[in-house]
Amino acid sequence: MAPLPLINPPLQDSDFTLDISGVAGLFGGDEVVEATSSLHLYKGRKYRGWYNSPGAYVVAKYFGRIADSRFWRGVFPGEWQDPADAFSLDGKKGPKYQAVLSGTQMITGHTGYLLGKFIREQPGKDLREANQRTTEPTGVTIVDIKSVKNLDNLFVPSSLLQLLVGYFTIFSSFAAAIISLILFDDRICFAAIVIGTMIGGISSLVIGTGNLTLHTVYTPAPGSPPGDGILIDKEVIILRGSEAHVNAITKGRFVLDLIGKPKYHIIGVCAALYFAQFIAQLFLIPLGSLGGQIMFLASFAVAYVNNSLLASIDRDAIQTRLLLQSVDLKYSKFKVPNRTMATIFACLALKRSKTEINECPAYADYRPEEMLRSLLPNDTTVWNTWREVVLDVLHGRKSEAYFADALNDPRLADLRTDQRNLLRTLLLDARAGYIKYQEFAKGTIDGELNFLPLPSTITQGIHIFAEQCVVSSSQSFSDEKA
């Protein structure tokens, strides 16, 4: 015989019920998926999944596609997803990479995307002057990759905010279950909350038990030249380093190994449990009392807040920190007033000194012609002439003063007046870029920066989560101010 409640259950005479069973498995599913995407980025997150979370049906369908077998394809239709892609830890495309010594041209992957995004967000040193021609200000960054470490189990520590909200969410689910049983004498809603809590905790442990690593070509072919090259995007990023080191950016990818590899049947079981949770709550909740239903909904509300906070985490910023645990690099970033200056700056940055050429003869194979064509592909008489003048200076056949005197060269006598005016403008840009790089090479200007510390997860979480609550009119006003 069940024990009698300590007090008369409130609302026991009410005929009103909350018919929330139809949306219980759908509401908040996207937030759960987004929150779970950062599960492997934080140490200990897998132990904080013991709460009754909404969106069981959506979660079941999404993670069921990780299991790789015909049976699971029938239960959860859809294309199979690699774990790293399913958790949005890999799979994005980065900028185009062009090597200057090996001739390699390729679209970079996730690590190239992360580096490119991070560089774009940094201010750099502004080299623009008032009397210079400005078209589209361009960032040009020199990245020197010093070493690459093959590290396993990459993660960052959880913040205090995550710990507090996570444990409060766990407490809320257990409290809601106990109150629904003791205060409202509702064993049905008590069971529904407990089922959701147990399935969430077990699945979080199973799915969260994985090893996140950075995979790249650590050992290139013997005799491979250095990997110096450029990432071509809205900004120009110069990569300098050995082939093995540069590979971490151009060919690197994050790999997530979960338990149950290679078929991941146990992930399919967890997805089936989520689906069972959806079915159980679909039938149980309408049978509960109003008080028990309110407790069930309260546990959902707290879980939704927690999931929304976790979903607001900037995974790219966290993965950039993880990337830097494996890749040791330094960079110098500058802002120049136009693409022409950026091109000259890049070509000079890729030209190695005589000392470096003596240490590694492969550097002598550098030919800036391809870089000029890639960064400024204009195929006109003026641009072709401009490239010829620039190459004379870059190869040392002419001095820097030739930028100003080239129009007096008899070879250019056939140019029309308008062509000469345009060429004069472009050569002034080239000379400005040449002078600025020489100042940098001599240490007159310093653009070297360490990677700025990323915002703490506490501040970041509060800031991003608060932004979600700002009304759209405020967002529009901010956009206009920007």
ZAZAKOL-563097 format. One line per field, with one value per residue (C-alpha): residue number from 1; x, y, z; residue in one letter. Coordinates in nm, 4 decimals. Each point is the difference from the previous one (the first is absolute). Example, Ala and Ser with C-alpha at 12.3 -4.5 7.8 and 13.67 -1.06 7.14 Angstrom:
BEGIN
resi	c(1_2)
x	c(1.2300_0.1370)
y	c(-0.4500_0.3440)
z	c(0.7800_-0.0660)
resn	c(A_S)
//
This chain:
BEGIN
resi	c(1_2_3_4_5_6_7_8_9_10_11_12_13_14_15_16_17_18_19_20_21_22_23_24_25_26_27_28_29_30_31_32_33_34_35_36_37_38_39_40_41_42_43_44_45_46_47_48_49_50_51_52_53_54_55_56_57_58_59_60_61_62_63_64_65_66_67_68_69_70_71_72_73_74_75_76_77_78_79_80_81_82_83_84_85_86_87_88_89_90_91_92_93_94_95_96_97_98_99_100_101_102_103_104_105_106_107_108_109_110_111_112_113_114_115_116_117_118_119_120_121_122_123_124_125_126_127_128_129_130_131_132_133_134_135_136_137_138_139_140_141_142_143_144_145_146_147_148_149_150_151_152_153_154_155_156_157_158_159_160_161_162_163_164_165_166_167_168_169_170_171_172_173_174_175_176_177_178_179_180_181_182_183_184_185_186_187_188_189_190_191_192_193_194_195_196_197_198_199_200_201_202_203_204_205_206_207_208_209_210_211_212_213_214_215_216_217_218_219_220_221_222_223_224_225_226_227_228_229_230_231_232_233_234_235_236_237_238_239_240_241_242_243_244_245_246_247_248_249_250_251_252_253_254_255_256_257_258_259_260_261_262_263_264_265_266_267_268_269_270_271_272_273_274_275_276_277_278_279_280_281_282_283_284_285_286_287_288_289_290_291_292_293_294_295_296_297_298_299_300_301_302_303_304_305_306_307_308_309_310_311_312_313_314_315_316_317_318_319_320_321_322_323_324_325_326_327_328_329_330_331_332_333_334_335_336_337_338_339_340_341_342_343_344_345_346_347_348_349_350_351_352_353_354_355_356_357_358_359_360_361_362_363_364_365_366_367_368_369_370_371_372_373_374_375_376_377_378_379_380_381_382_383_384_385_386_387_388_389_390_391_392_393_394_395_396_397_398_399_400_401_402_403_404_405_406_407_408_409_410_411_412_413_414_415_416_417_418_419_420_421_422_423_424_425_426_427_428_429_430_431_432_433_434_435_436_437_438_439_440_441_442_443_444_445_446_447_448_449_450_451_452_453_454_455_456_457_458_459_460_461_462_463_464_465_466_467_468_469_470_471_472_473_474_475_476_477_478_479_480_481_482)
x	c(0.0000_0.1412_0.0679_-0.2498_0.1174_0.1107_-0.2576_-0.3077_0.1234_-0.0636_-0.2165_-0.1346_-0.3547_0.0926_-0.1329_0.2480_0.3048_0.2985_0.0067_0.3715_0.0794_-0.0244_0.2772_0.2137_0.2198_0.0243_0.0350_0.3630_0.1517_0.2207_0.1399_0.0858_0.1834_0.1948_0.0807_0.1213_0.2266_0.2372_-0.0185_0.3502_0.1655_-0.0265_0.1450_-0.2663_-0.3019_-0.1097_-0.0684_-0.2481_-0.2744_-0.2212_-0.3093_-0.3346_0.0566_-0.2535_0.0355_0.0459_-0.1433_0.2237_0.3083_-0.0798_-0.0280_0.3175_0.2400_-0.1499_0.1716_0.3425_-0.0658_0.1212_-0.1973_-0.2982_-0.2092_0.0571_-0.0473_-0.3466_-0.0789_0.1478_-0.0090_0.2514_0.3591_0.2649_0.1881_0.3598_0.0095_0.2177_-0.2341_-0.3103_0.1247_0.1085_0.3634_0.1214_-0.1184_0.0151_0.1919_0.2795_0.1709_0.1978_0.3659_0.2709_0.3533_0.2856_0.2602_-0.1911_-0.2704_-0.2785_-0.3424_-0.2891_-0.2997_0.0849_-0.2228_-0.1180_0.3350_0.0515_-0.3495_0.0748_0.3292_-0.1495_-0.2938_0.2202_0.2392_-0.2885_-0.1243_0.3341_0.0606_0.3672_0.2267_-0.1388_0.2532_-0.2374_0.1023_-0.2086_0.1569_-0.0215_-0.2560_-0.2640_-0.2345_-0.0814_0.2109_0.1584_0.1520_0.3292_0.1312_0.3277_-0.0392_0.3141_-0.0769_0.2688_-0.1088_-0.2925_-0.0721_-0.1991_-0.2278_-0.2870_-0.3171_-0.0165_-0.2281_-0.0284_-0.1155_-0.3619_-0.0791_-0.1569_-0.3175_-0.0363_0.0543_-0.2539_-0.2704_0.0662_-0.0282_-0.3040_-0.1700_0.0724_-0.1331_-0.3134_-0.0902_0.0389_-0.1856_-0.2869_-0.0270_-0.0027_-0.2535_-0.2334_0.0060_-0.0108_-0.1979_-0.2343_-0.0042_0.0574_0.2006_-0.0584_0.1687_0.2635_0.0786_0.0012_0.2524_0.2199_-0.0029_0.1090_0.2704_0.1434_0.0030_0.1595_0.2717_0.0804_0.0053_0.2192_0.2516_0.0041_-0.0004_0.2362_0.2638_0.2200_0.3483_0.0335_0.3284_0.1578_0.0933_0.2417_0.2850_0.2719_0.2573_-0.0032_0.1837_0.3811_0.1495_-0.3172_0.0735_-0.1132_-0.3699_0.0207_-0.3089_-0.3036_-0.3611_-0.2036_-0.3173_-0.1331_0.3261_0.3428_0.1610_0.3602_0.0965_0.3672_0.1446_0.0928_-0.2377_-0.0903_-0.0800_-0.2025_-0.1960_-0.1679_-0.1782_-0.0423_-0.0808_-0.0883_-0.3349_-0.1559_-0.0879_-0.2380_0.0258_-0.3014_-0.0423_-0.1418_0.2130_-0.0326_-0.3731_-0.1010_-0.2850_-0.0028_-0.0727_-0.2954_-0.1188_0.0171_-0.2016_-0.2551_-0.0197_-0.0763_-0.2738_-0.1353_0.0004_-0.2065_-0.2527_-0.0204_-0.0531_-0.2495_-0.2270_0.0842_-0.0324_-0.3719_-0.0726_0.1652_-0.1520_0.0204_0.2607_0.2167_-0.0268_0.1103_0.3055_0.0771_-0.0259_0.2169_0.2779_-0.0230_0.0196_0.3176_0.1552_-0.0881_0.1827_0.3054_-0.0051_-0.0377_0.2987_0.2124_-0.1222_0.1174_0.3633_0.2279_0.1331_0.2315_0.1730_0.0394_0.1332_0.2474_0.1351_0.0218_0.1770_0.2597_0.0638_0.1399_0.1352_0.2585_-0.0056_0.0517_-0.1471_0.0407_-0.3033_-0.0210_-0.2733_0.0894_-0.2165_-0.0342_0.0517_0.3039_0.1989_-0.1128_0.1286_0.3462_0.0125_-0.0870_0.2535_0.2787_-0.1003_0.0368_0.3453_0.2589_0.3354_0.3330_0.0728_-0.3255_0.0657_0.3436_-0.1592_-0.2797_0.0805_-0.3654_-0.0808_0.1900_-0.2805_-0.2375_-0.1472_-0.2297_-0.1584_-0.2692_-0.0825_-0.0447_-0.2314_-0.2031_-0.0511_-0.0454_-0.1159_-0.0895_0.1153_0.0386_0.2891_0.0409_-0.0091_0.2374_0.2414_-0.0377_0.0863_0.3120_0.1186_-0.0730_0.1851_0.3062_0.0105_-0.0845_0.2684_0.2568_0.0512_-0.1148_0.0002_-0.3013_0.0410_-0.1030_-0.3625_0.0193_0.2271_-0.1601_-0.2167_0.3195_0.0993_0.0002_-0.1838_-0.3072_-0.0004_-0.2934_-0.2449_-0.2841_-0.0432_-0.2831_0.1998_0.3033_-0.2116_-0.1436_0.3413_0.1460_-0.2684_0.0568_0.3765_-0.0405_-0.2055_0.2670_0.2734_-0.1959_-0.0470_0.3694_0.1104_-0.2388_0.1240_0.3638_-0.0873_-0.1563_0.2980_0.2376_-0.2124_-0.1067_-0.3643_-0.1094_-0.3045_0.0795_-0.2755_-0.0677_-0.3385_-0.2265_-0.1642_-0.3464_-0.2862_-0.0527_-0.2896_-0.1736_0.0003_-0.0582_-0.2936_-0.1691_0.0613_-0.1226_-0.2980_-0.0983_0.0234_-0.2629_-0.2428_0.0521_-0.2903_0.0463_-0.0298_0.3073_0.1884_-0.0938_0.1180_0.3339_0.0410_-0.0614_0.2581_0.2531)
y	c(0.0000_0.3388_0.2468_0.2802_0.3505_0.2164_0.2674_0.0089_0.0266_0.3493_0.0320_-0.3527_0.1068_0.1846_-0.1391_0.2015_-0.1807_0.1156_-0.1986_0.0546_-0.3551_0.0834_0.2602_-0.1545_-0.1852_0.2825_0.3157_0.1038_-0.2752_0.2331_0.1539_-0.3466_-0.0901_0.3263_-0.0431_-0.3549_0.1190_0.1499_-0.3066_-0.1228_0.3396_0.0266_-0.2217_-0.1704_0.1175_-0.3604_-0.0417_0.2880_-0.1409_-0.1363_0.2119_-0.0252_0.1692_0.0878_-0.0882_-0.3775_-0.0760_0.2519_-0.1219_-0.3634_0.0682_0.2100_-0.2220_-0.3216_0.0748_-0.0447_-0.3738_-0.1675_-0.3085_-0.0908_-0.0581_0.3487_0.1505_-0.1529_0.1253_0.3470_0.0722_0.2392_0.0226_-0.1304_0.2704_-0.0142_0.0795_0.3110_0.1311_-0.0909_0.2055_0.2854_-0.0492_-0.0391_0.0242_0.3737_0.1262_0.2508_0.2384_-0.1125_-0.0883_0.0433_-0.1202_0.1997_-0.2782_-0.3241_0.1473_-0.1537_0.1633_-0.1143_0.1067_-0.0258_-0.1692_0.0711_0.1102_0.2420_0.1342_0.0512_0.1791_0.2170_0.1016_0.0803_0.2112_0.1958_0.0906_0.1488_0.3737_-0.0089_0.3008_0.2680_0.1032_0.2296_0.3621_0.3033_0.0646_-0.3599_-0.1301_-0.2001_-0.2387_-0.3000_-0.0216_-0.3440_-0.1986_-0.1740_-0.2380_-0.1882_-0.3250_-0.1860_-0.3557_-0.1177_-0.3519_-0.2426_-0.2441_-0.3197_0.0302_-0.2269_0.0855_0.3744_0.1958_0.3188_0.0264_0.0811_0.3431_0.0762_0.1184_-0.3305_-0.1942_0.2028_-0.0075_-0.3664_-0.1178_0.2205_-0.1605_-0.3475_0.1028_0.1475_-0.3239_-0.2118_0.2592_0.0105_-0.3800_-0.0095_0.2818_-0.1618_-0.3206_0.1336_0.3211_-0.0953_-0.3782_-0.0321_-0.3136_0.0267_0.3382_-0.1101_-0.2963_0.2166_0.2420_-0.2799_-0.1794_0.3169_0.0666_-0.3521_-0.0169_0.3434_-0.0917_-0.3386_0.1364_0.2929_-0.2404_-0.2266_0.2671_0.2249_-0.2711_0.0802_0.1079_0.3236_0.0265_0.2031_-0.2142_0.1226_-0.1259_0.0077_-0.1712_0.1298_-0.1705_0.0058_0.2957_0.2075_0.3745_0.2330_0.0746_0.3760_0.1324_0.2225_-0.0376_0.2041_0.1480_0.3493_0.0416_-0.1364_-0.2416_-0.1047_-0.3373_-0.0697_-0.3209_-0.3563_-0.2154_-0.2046_0.3128_0.1754_-0.3209_0.0521_0.3034_-0.1076_-0.3689_-0.0199_-0.1252_-0.0810_-0.3646_-0.1197_-0.3653_-0.1105_-0.3310_-0.2759_0.0851_-0.0700_-0.0817_0.1989_-0.2340_0.1327_0.3495_-0.1496_-0.1523_0.3431_0.1475_-0.2783_0.0856_0.3605_-0.1188_-0.2249_0.3023_0.1906_-0.2833_-0.0521_0.3688_0.0220_-0.2469_0.0694_0.3770_0.0235_-0.2512_0.2126_0.2610_0.3725_0.0443_-0.2785_0.1411_0.3404_-0.1637_-0.1819_0.3254_0.1785_-0.2554_0.0571_0.3781_-0.0154_-0.2501_0.2260_0.2931_-0.2193_-0.1362_0.3494_0.1216_-0.2920_0.0453_0.3628_-0.1035_0.1048_-0.3402_0.1544_0.2065_-0.3055_-0.2099_0.2740_-0.0342_-0.3752_0.0513_0.2150_-0.2747_-0.2026_0.2717_0.2468_0.3106_0.3741_0.2546_0.3602_0.1714_0.3269_0.2061_0.1518_0.2340_-0.2144_-0.3442_0.1115_0.0818_-0.3243_-0.1961_0.1616_-0.0550_-0.3689_-0.0593_0.1540_-0.1957_-0.3260_0.0920_-0.1520_0.1507_-0.1262_-0.1570_-0.1958_-0.1074_-0.1288_-0.2028_-0.1299_0.0233_-0.0724_0.3624_0.1034_-0.1528_0.2792_0.1769_0.2944_-0.0032_-0.2469_0.1979_0.3172_-0.1824_-0.1621_0.3116_0.2415_-0.2032_0.3025_-0.0743_0.3410_0.1904_0.2213_-0.2818_-0.2170_0.2910_0.0645_-0.3635_0.0249_0.3066_-0.1611_-0.3189_0.2010_0.1434_-0.3233_-0.1946_0.2692_0.1052_0.3504_0.2006_0.1306_0.3343_-0.1710_0.0189_0.3773_-0.0049_-0.2868_0.2320_0.1437_-0.3429_-0.0053_-0.3333_0.1825_0.2753_-0.1537_0.0336_0.2461_0.2930_-0.1636_-0.3219_0.1893_0.1801_-0.3284_-0.1669_0.2937_-0.0427_-0.3749_0.0420_0.2534_-0.2628_-0.2617_0.2313_0.0803_-0.3710_-0.0652_0.2758_-0.1124_-0.3586_0.1135_0.1963_-0.3116_-0.2179_0.2481_0.0145_0.3608_-0.1035_-0.2830_-0.2004_-0.3165_-0.1016_-0.2937_-0.1626_0.2165_-0.1828_-0.1046_0.1197_-0.2128_-0.2375_0.1635_0.3462_-0.1400_-0.2109_0.2860_0.2414_-0.2267_-0.1256_0.3559_0.0975_-0.2597_0.1852_0.3423_0.1160_0.0117_0.3794_0.0321_-0.2383_0.2065_0.3160_-0.1642_-0.1124_0.3540_0.1375_-0.2585)
z	c(0.0000_-0.1029_0.2839_0.0440_-0.0866_0.2932_-0.0869_-0.2157_-0.3600_-0.1380_-0.3099_0.0546_-0.0768_-0.3191_-0.3279_-0.2048_-0.1445_-0.2010_-0.3239_-0.0683_-0.1083_-0.3683_0.0133_0.2743_-0.2460_-0.2525_0.2070_0.0586_-0.2149_-0.2027_0.3177_0.1342_-0.3216_0.0068_0.3694_-0.0569_-0.2818_0.2577_0.2265_-0.0915_0.0219_0.3787_0.2648_0.2099_-0.2024_-0.0576_0.3732_0.0112_-0.2210_0.2774_-0.0541_-0.1771_-0.3329_-0.2714_-0.3679_0.0381_-0.3440_-0.1801_0.1882_-0.0799_-0.3723_-0.0090_0.1927_-0.1343_-0.3310_0.1605_0.0393_-0.3162_-0.0993_-0.2137_0.3081_0.1363_-0.3479_0.0053_0.3505_-0.0555_-0.3755_-0.1439_-0.1123_0.2383_0.1881_0.1143_0.3755_-0.0450_-0.2702_0.1994_0.2963_-0.2325_0.1020_-0.3577_-0.3576_-0.0722_-0.3012_0.0369_-0.2443_-0.3019_0.0640_-0.2596_0.0726_-0.1503_-0.0052_-0.0615_-0.2241_0.2091_-0.0361_0.2150_0.2046_0.3674_0.2533_0.3512_0.1440_-0.2883_0.0642_0.3703_-0.0623_-0.2732_0.2160_0.2970_-0.2073_-0.1516_0.3466_0.1103_-0.0564_-0.1016_-0.0439_-0.2294_-0.2660_-0.1835_-0.0453_-0.0840_-0.3411_-0.1237_-0.2481_0.1837_-0.1785_0.2170_0.3182_0.0087_0.2823_-0.0649_0.2653_0.0307_0.1943_0.1069_0.1103_0.2413_0.0933_0.0041_0.2813_-0.0381_0.3034_0.1044_0.1867_-0.0650_0.2338_0.2039_0.3629_0.0763_0.1362_0.3345_-0.1722_-0.1839_0.3211_0.1980_-0.2673_-0.0763_0.3588_0.0612_-0.2996_0.1389_0.3405_-0.1603_-0.1807_0.3121_0.2076_-0.2497_0.0101_0.3815_0.0297_-0.2535_0.2044_0.3567_-0.0374_-0.2839_0.0431_-0.3761_-0.0668_-0.3749_-0.0435_0.2514_-0.2252_-0.3135_0.1515_0.1327_-0.3369_-0.1776_0.2590_-0.0128_-0.3799_-0.0231_0.2480_-0.1533_-0.3532_0.1021_0.1530_-0.3043_-0.2715_0.1958_0.0407_-0.2963_-0.1000_-0.1987_-0.1892_-0.2765_-0.2988_-0.2650_-0.2165_0.2638_-0.2257_-0.3597_-0.2853_0.0328_-0.1812_0.0101_-0.0151_0.2795_0.0086_-0.0504_-0.1744_0.0280_0.1048_-0.2468_0.1436_0.0581_0.1862_-0.0905_0.2456_-0.0574_0.1473_0.0657_0.1370_-0.0866_-0.2020_0.3091_0.2015_-0.2705_-0.0597_0.3374_-0.1479_-0.3615_0.0508_0.3678_0.1255_0.3341_0.0564_0.2706_0.1016_0.2026_0.1768_-0.2183_-0.3020_-0.2920_-0.0120_0.3092_0.0877_0.3560_-0.1354_-0.1823_0.3285_0.1661_-0.2870_0.0450_0.3713_-0.0868_-0.2323_0.2780_0.2303_-0.2534_-0.0277_0.3776_0.0739_-0.2837_0.1795_0.3636_0.0298_-0.0935_0.2783_0.2682_0.2268_-0.0624_0.2749_-0.1383_-0.3497_0.1300_0.1615_-0.3243_-0.1932_0.2590_-0.0455_-0.3755_0.0460_0.2088_-0.2413_-0.2917_0.1607_0.0606_-0.3555_-0.1457_0.1986_-0.1190_-0.3570_0.0054_0.0508_-0.2860_-0.1040_-0.2566_0.2684_0.2238_-0.2879_-0.0833_0.3543_-0.0486_-0.3333_0.1732_0.2515_-0.2892_-0.2312_0.1279_-0.2160_0.0008_-0.2344_-0.1103_-0.1479_-0.1878_-0.1620_-0.3365_-0.2092_-0.3137_-0.1496_-0.1989_0.3125_0.1615_-0.3010_0.0131_0.3751_-0.0425_-0.2776_0.2080_0.3116_-0.1937_-0.1296_0.2319_0.0940_-0.1311_0.3376_-0.0080_-0.3600_0.1011_0.2808_-0.2245_-0.3740_-0.0875_0.0870_-0.3138_-0.2091_0.0983_-0.3019_0.0814_-0.3456_0.1050_0.3129_-0.2018_-0.2406_0.2789_0.2102_-0.2917_-0.3023_-0.2176_-0.3542_-0.1646_-0.1525_0.3055_0.2511_-0.2031_-0.0227_0.3718_0.0751_-0.2168_0.1904_0.3366_-0.0952_-0.1039_0.3521_0.1825_-0.1859_0.0757_-0.3592_0.0896_0.3207_0.1866_-0.1777_-0.3231_0.1137_-0.0521_-0.3084_-0.1950_-0.2093_-0.1468_-0.1293_-0.3832_0.0112_0.1325_-0.2595_-0.1894_0.2907_-0.0434_0.2379_0.1914_0.0319_0.1261_0.2588_0.1292_0.0014_0.1934_0.2658_0.0307_0.0193_0.2807_0.1879_-0.0644_0.1225_0.3163_0.0692_-0.0648_0.2389_0.2758_-0.0190_0.0171_0.3131_0.1487_-0.0970_0.1637_0.3150_-0.0515_0.0224_0.2244_-0.0918_0.1935_0.2337_0.2231_-0.0231_0.2071_0.2899_-0.1012_0.2178_0.3064_-0.0366_0.2958_-0.1549_-0.3472_0.1117_0.1827_-0.2853_-0.2787_0.1969_0.0874_-0.3654_-0.0835_0.2261_-0.1629_-0.2093_-0.3745_-0.0076_0.2184_-0.2265_-0.3048_0.1717_0.0811_-0.3604_-0.1220_0.2430_-0.1244)
resn	c(M_A_P_L_P_L_I_N_P_P_L_Q_D_S_D_F_T_L_D_I_S_G_V_A_G_L_F_G_G_D_E_V_V_E_A_T_S_S_L_H_L_Y_K_G_R_K_Y_R_G_W_Y_N_S_P_G_A_Y_V_V_A_K_Y_F_G_R_I_A_D_S_R_F_W_R_G_V_F_P_G_E_W_Q_D_P_A_D_A_F_S_L_D_G_K_K_G_P_K_Y_Q_A_V_L_S_G_T_Q_M_I_T_G_H_T_G_Y_L_L_G_K_F_I_R_E_Q_P_G_K_D_L_R_E_A_N_Q_R_T_T_E_P_T_G_V_T_I_V_D_I_K_S_V_K_N_L_D_N_L_F_V_P_S_S_L_L_Q_L_L_V_G_Y_F_T_I_F_S_S_F_A_A_A_I_I_S_L_I_L_F_D_D_R_I_C_F_A_A_I_V_I_G_T_M_I_G_G_I_S_S_L_V_I_G_T_G_N_L_T_L_H_T_V_Y_T_P_A_P_G_S_P_P_G_D_G_I_L_I_D_K_E_V_I_I_L_R_G_S_E_A_H_V_N_A_I_T_K_G_R_F_V_L_D_L_I_G_K_P_K_Y_H_I_I_G_V_C_A_A_L_Y_F_A_Q_F_I_A_Q_L_F_L_I_P_L_G_S_L_G_G_Q_I_M_F_L_A_S_F_A_V_A_Y_V_N_N_S_L_L_A_S_I_D_R_D_A_I_Q_T_R_L_L_L_Q_S_V_D_L_K_Y_S_K_F_K_V_P_N_R_T_M_A_T_I_F_A_C_L_A_L_K_R_S_K_T_E_I_N_E_C_P_A_Y_A_D_Y_R_P_E_E_M_L_R_S_L_L_P_N_D_T_T_V_W_N_T_W_R_E_V_V_L_D_V_L_H_G_R_K_S_E_A_Y_F_A_D_A_L_N_D_P_R_L_A_D_L_R_T_D_Q_R_N_L_L_R_T_L_L_L_D_A_R_A_G_Y_I_K_Y_Q_E_F_A_K_G_T_I_D_G_E_L_N_F_L_P_L_P_S_T_I_T_Q_G_I_H_I_F_A_E_Q_C_V_V_S_S_S_Q_S_F_S_D_E_K_A)
//
